C-alpha cells in the first residue's frame, strides 16, 4: 500500500527551465518513503502517489537512460 500522507513541501526540479515551454513536475516525500507528484502548472489538479519501490525503479530507469528518445 502506498501512503498518501505528504511529509515534505513540494519541490520543482533544478533542471526545469523557464519560459512558456516549461514542462515540469513537483515532487514531495510521503510518510512511507515514497513520493507524491503533481504538475507544477496546475498544483490543484491532483496528485499521483508512488511507493518507495516503484519510485526507486523509476529513478533507476532515468539514471540508466531508459526514457531517452
Helices and strands as residue ranges (DSSP letters): E 11-12, E 25-29, E 35-39, G 43-45, E 48-50, H 52-64
